[in-house]
Amino acid sequence: MNLIEELEWRGLIHDVIPGTQEQLEKEQTTGYVGFDPTAPSLHIGNLVPVVLLKHLQRAGHKPIVLMGGATGRVGDPSGKDKERQLLDAEVIESNVLTQTAQLQKFIDFENTDNGAILVNNYDWFKDMNFLDFIRETGKHITINYMMAKDSVKNRLEGGMSFTEFSYQLVQGYDFLKLYVDYDCKLQMGGSDQWGNITTGTELIRRKAGGEAFALTAPLIKKADGSKFGKSEGGNVWLSSELTTPYEFYQYWLNTSDEDAENYIKVFTFLSRSEIEEIVENHNKEPHLRKLQKRLAEEVTKLVHSEKALNVARASTELLFGRGSVSMLHGMEDDEILSVFDGVPQANLNDAVGMGIADLLHESGFLASKGEARRALKENSISVNKEKVNEAFVLEEKALINQKYVLLQHGKKKFFLLSTIPG
């Protein structure tokens, strides 16, 4: 596998230092990506550097995952128009733990040939003397060199603290440290990291007399110009607690044709021939949205699991498609509740034997029996996705998993009723 060619056709190359491809072809190369723990979870924008590490490992090279326990205390100015709010040490340490657990799902740390290495830059910065750092490291990088970086130039008018100004030196030292300790010769990241990364290659050249390489991917954007990775609720997180697998699946399912064709190359590991076939089939029948469905399936499975994907698909089919409640048979209670995450829910222990008008009102789904009767006369009430009339009485055999019933008013208003008090 030619890593550079693979990344190029996927649209994952923005800048690369000359000689990087030759280095990768010459020998197994150790490369790293850094993650600053500025949030309790990674989000889908962080998937790009994760994907770079996976491709590096799939090509036979050795990845290093660097957690920024130290750099997270400084704050990266790259791509920011104002200074980040500094986080408490306890928050950063907690974020390191949760993000580390997430990253270990994607990268293979067990392989004997090229298993990944996990490091935290706080381990070498925590006892470092400031005077030693500026004497032994700072003297190798000139102010003119640092001022020329976009991350600095773009902030000069509005002002920049020394803390943020020093960030590129701190990140540069990380690369030097990994070069010396692990023979790490490659750093990868987003295109906004180019300045920080090349400071590291320059530090390796000047201080260690070595040669190092860099590769960055473009920042992902949506075709309509709106920000990638944002939904109505904010960031799309990799944590199922912050963004449910259903919400995650829906994000990818609702992408435009142009974006989906781009994303399926960037965020999946399907082969070129597979992707070209999917795109070709999609273009023949674009209304079926085959491209978006395959994209949503692959990324949801990658980030969550096959089980979570099945739940997300069931949710989509039940709430927006022609799926029947029979697809819920065999699911555990927590899976069923996940299917209906975000759907209003209530408990009513004497629901069995109740007439539909009473059921709609007593459950709290509709405001009154009068509203329930009007809805029934309009033929807009369904129970378990089947239309019912005023004569309907809830029987035990209609319960999903012997306890749930799905009520529906019109096409989009749903309500999950449990017959056992929570």
Secondary structure as the mmCIF struct_conf table of DSSP 4:
data_model
#
loop_
_struct_conf.conf_type_id
_struct_conf.id
_struct_conf.beg_label_comp_id
_struct_conf.beg_label_asym_id
_struct_conf.beg_label_seq_id
_struct_conf.end_label_comp_id
_struct_conf.end_label_asym_id
_struct_conf.end_label_seq_id
HELX_RH_AL_P HELX_RH_AL_P1 LEU A 3 TRP A 9
TURN_TY1_P TURN_TY1_P1 ARG A 10 GLY A 11
BEND BEND1 HIS A 14 HIS A 14
STRN STRN1 ASP A 15 VAL A 16
TURN_TY1_P TURN_TY1_P2 PRO A 18 GLY A 19
HELX_RH_AL_P HELX_RH_AL_P2 THR A 20 LYS A 26
BEND BEND2 GLU A 27 GLU A 27
STRN STRN2 THR A 30 PHE A 35
BEND BEND3 ALA A 39 SER A 41
STRN STRN3 HIS A 43 HIS A 43
HELX_RH_3T_P HELX_RH_3T_P1 ILE A 44 ASN A 46
HELX_RH_AL_P HELX_RH_AL_P3 LEU A 47 ARG A 58
TURN_TY1_P TURN_TY1_P3 ALA A 59 GLY A 60
STRN STRN4 LYS A 62 MET A 67
TURN_TY1_P TURN_TY1_P4 GLY A 69 ALA A 70
HELX_RH_3T_P HELX_RH_3T_P2 THR A 71 ARG A 73
TURN_TY1_P TURN_TY1_P5 VAL A 74 VAL A 74
TURN_TY1_P TURN_TY1_P6 SER A 78 GLY A 79
BEND BEND4 ASP A 81 LYS A 82
HELX_LH_PP_P HELX_LH_PP_P1 GLU A 83 ASP A 88
HELX_RH_AL_P HELX_RH_AL_P4 ALA A 89 LEU A 103
TURN_TY1_P TURN_TY1_P7 GLN A 104 PHE A 106
BEND BEND5 ILE A 107 ILE A 107
BEND BEND6 PHE A 109 PHE A 109
TURN_TY1_P TURN_TY1_P8 THR A 112 ASN A 114
STRN STRN5 ILE A 117 ASN A 120
TURN_TY1_P TURN_TY1_P9 ASN A 121 ASN A 121
HELX_RH_AL_P HELX_RH_AL_P5 TYR A 122 PHE A 125
TURN_TY1_P TURN_TY1_P10 LYS A 126 ASP A 127
HELX_RH_AL_P HELX_RH_AL_P6 PHE A 130 GLU A 136
TURN_TY1_P TURN_TY1_P11 THR A 137 THR A 137
HELX_RH_3T_P HELX_RH_3T_P3 GLY A 138 HIS A 140
BEND BEND7 ILE A 141 ILE A 141
HELX_RH_AL_P HELX_RH_AL_P7 ILE A 143 MET A 147
TURN_TY1_P TURN_TY1_P12 ALA A 148 ALA A 148
BEND BEND8 LYS A 149 LYS A 149
HELX_RH_AL_P HELX_RH_AL_P8 ASP A 150 LYS A 153
TURN_TY1_P TURN_TY1_P13 ASN A 154 GLY A 158
HELX_RH_AL_P HELX_RH_AL_P9 PHE A 162 PHE A 165
TURN_TY1_P TURN_TY1_P14 SER A 166 SER A 166
HELX_RH_AL_P HELX_RH_AL_P10 TYR A 167 TYR A 182
STRN STRN6 CYS A 184 GLY A 190
HELX_RH_3T_P HELX_RH_3T_P4 SER A 191 GLN A 193
HELX_RH_AL_P HELX_RH_AL_P11 TRP A 194 ALA A 208
STRN STRN7 PHE A 213 ALA A 217
HELX_LH_PP_P HELX_LH_PP_P2 PRO A 218 ILE A 220
TURN_TY1_P TURN_TY1_P15 ALA A 223 ASP A 224
BEND BEND9 GLY A 225 SER A 226
HELX_LH_PP_P HELX_LH_PP_P3 LYS A 227 LYS A 227
TURN_TY1_P TURN_TY1_P16 PHE A 228 GLY A 229
STRN STRN8 LYS A 230 SER A 231
TURN_TY1_P TURN_TY1_P17 GLU A 232 GLY A 233
STRN STRN9 GLY A 234 ASN A 235
STRN STRN10 TRP A 237 TRP A 237
BEND BEND10 LEU A 238 SER A 239
TURN_TY1_P TURN_TY1_P18 SER A 240 LEU A 242
BEND BEND11 THR A 243 THR A 243
HELX_RH_AL_P HELX_RH_AL_P12 PRO A 245 LEU A 253
TURN_TY1_P TURN_TY1_P19 ASN A 254 ASN A 254
HELX_RH_AL_P HELX_RH_AL_P13 ASP A 257 PHE A 267
HELX_RH_AL_P HELX_RH_AL_P14 ARG A 272 LYS A 284
BEND BEND12 GLU A 285 GLU A 285
HELX_RH_3T_P HELX_RH_3T_P5 PRO A 286 LEU A 288
HELX_RH_AL_P HELX_RH_AL_P15 LYS A 290 VAL A 303
TURN_TY1_P TURN_TY1_P20 HIS A 304 HIS A 304
HELX_RH_AL_P HELX_RH_AL_P16 GLU A 306 PHE A 320
BEND BEND13 GLY A 321 ARG A 322
HELX_RH_3T_P HELX_RH_3T_P6 VAL A 325 LEU A 328
TURN_TY1_P TURN_TY1_P21 HIS A 329 GLY A 330
HELX_RH_AL_P HELX_RH_AL_P17 ASP A 333 VAL A 339
TURN_TY1_P TURN_TY1_P22 PHE A 340 GLY A 342
BEND BEND14 VAL A 343 VAL A 343
STRN STRN11 GLN A 345 ASN A 347
TURN_TY1_P TURN_TY1_P23 ASN A 349 ASP A 350
TURN_TY1_P TURN_TY1_P24 VAL A 352 GLY A 353
STRN STRN12 GLY A 355 GLY A 355
HELX_RH_AL_P HELX_RH_AL_P18 ILE A 356 GLU A 362
TURN_TY1_P TURN_TY1_P25 SER A 363 GLY A 364
BEND BEND15 PHE A 365 ALA A 367
HELX_RH_AL_P HELX_RH_AL_P19 LYS A 369 LYS A 377
TURN_TY1_P TURN_TY1_P26 GLU A 378 ASN A 379
STRN STRN13 ILE A 381 VAL A 383
TURN_TY1_P TURN_TY1_P27 ASN A 384 LYS A 385
STRN STRN14 GLU A 386 LYS A 387
TURN_TY1_P TURN_TY1_P28 GLU A 390 ALA A 391
STRN STRN15 VAL A 393 VAL A 393
HELX_RH_3T_P HELX_RH_3T_P7 GLU A 396 ALA A 398
STRN STRN16 ILE A 400 ILE A 400
TURN_TY1_P TURN_TY1_P29 ASN A 401 LYS A 403
STRN STRN17 TYR A 404 HIS A 409
TURN_TY1_P TURN_TY1_P30 GLY A 410 LYS A 412
STRN STRN18 LYS A 413 SER A 418
BEND BEND16 THR A 419 ILE A 420
#
